[in-house]
Amino acid sequence: SMNTRGLTALIMSHRSAKGCDPFAQTQRSKLQHRRACINQQINKEMRMRAGAENLFRATTNNKVKEMVALELSFVNSNLQLLKEELEDLNSNMEVYQPDSDAVSVPLIPLGLKETKEVDFTVSIQDFIYERYREDGSLYDKEIKELMELRQAMCTPSRNQAGLELLMEYYNQLYYLDQRFFLPHRNLGVHFHWYDSLTGVPSCQRALAFEKGSVLFNIGALYTQIGARQDRSATAGIDRAIDALQQAAGAFNYLKENFFNAPSLDMSGPSLCMLVRLMMAQVQECVFERVTLTTQDTDFASQLCLAQEAARVSDMYLLVQQAMTQPLMKDYVPFSWASMIQVKSEHFRALSHFYAAAAFLQFYVSTPAVPSLSQALRDPEKRRKLGKAHLRCAVIRHEEAMRVHGLCKILRKMDILQDVLFLTHRRSLDKYSELDREDDFDETAEAPAIQSQTHQKPEITAPKFSTVQVTDIFHRLGPLSVFCARTHWGPVRVICLQRREGGLGLTLRGDSPVLVAGVVPGGCAAEAGLREGDYIVAVDGHDCKWGKHGEVVHLLKSCSDRLKLSVVTLHSHDTQVSVSLCRVRNYDWGISCVCQEAERRAIMVSHSSNKENTQLRLPAGAKKKLNWNRKKKREGSGVTKRLGSTFSLLFGSIHDTEAMY
């Protein structure tokens, strides 16, 4: 039957989702498991603190107040220790670095956000019974598959398969939203996620919070993939650049499309800082590639390296500025801030070193600047200019080493310490060669080096369309009719007795087939069939996904007496194919803006609008929901459909219409 073929296609198209073994004894899994334990402990301590504070405010007994105050001091102390331990784990960069003997500056990766398990069973079963008027227990297999997919995406492998697993669940959330989440009513499912850096828990019933957290983990996983690449060869550098640009794209997409996040790691300032950090690390990788591919020691090549290094330093200065913003100053781990400052000084020192190397060459091509050309013709002036740059390089290297020494966590990173020591020693040795005893002239100030790069970082938006998914709850029927936003009546069974003139009805479209017309006085009209009914079954054969020709074949092959199961939409005002559906938010809810990119990602063939939302705040805050719709962007195209995508309510204009 058609229903059997649909189920077979669903099973064949949906691959089994598997994550990493959460108990695997790898350094990364141990670190992530320890983070999860600390998050749970922080959650427990915060609940204890909330209860103690409520008791302290409620009681009038002085002895009880003293006991509660003492308990509060212990709880706050424990919370501080747990947060410090979590910061140490978040600052652990060596776990994510490549297994290579190459000496390179470590990149900063992000740990994944942790979450609690979610049980969809009761909520979805109740919704199916109430809304779809079917027995919810018949969909236990689909519910189990959804929960297994969510469980698997909590422990993704650190490779392309892990990314596809996260994207698969993210795309599946679109169908879940359309199937079960109403604009003005929640499903009763609570999503718990922990802040990536502080471990502070947040709980929301809005599906947008779940989507935003998964999107954050996509970006975080990209940072881990980028950090693990062996950057001693250009191929590894290119892979690191691609991963970091993808991470920046995920964070930027989250920043532009999700608002009023309940956790600080997904707030606007935090995401801006993360995007800048990713861009700076991309620029660092670009510099490393230029260093590897530059074999010449002439003036132009060395000056190019100097400008590239200056560019990296400037990028890290922008990250420093983002980290010193009011919300970020006390949020960003101290080791991160120290590492950024170290890198800024380190690459500024390298820019002066390569500038000195350029000026100290014996054979130089004539630069475009006349004054510089004149200076380079004089060996003594060339020596003094190179010495000035080397002196500046040594000072910058020493500052980088000083900042490095102030951070306990950075002092444990042998690779970083080796890089700083070697580059400082190289500049100092070069400076000592130029420093003569009879040189009584004061060393001149080194001129500023203009930062420049031949490859600017690009923010690469997530490519959700690379992972195609099929609606897990495909059996409920096409979303054009059977979704949470449409209103249809109960299934009616129409008994038809075929006559010589036929059944007396006109059909149009498919998935599901629409009764476009009923002949007055015909058997269909007398049996109670109405124009606008959708045929969902013919003599027990499920036709929700039936094509026009298939339904016609069933009607013709049945006996003279047949039963049609039909439903009728009460209103077409909520057509999901031409309108956006709002996401209900609770507490300090997170608002999801469904843009064309997301629609294209899951291959939905309808246009999209962008909604900017001001959410209802908690009691005491006077704000109202305010919806401002923007016009459809130009150039939004229609993409290829999947098996369970939207179709026009009355079929496309090419559908045939005939009487039977």
Disulfide bonds with the S-S distance in Angstrom:
none
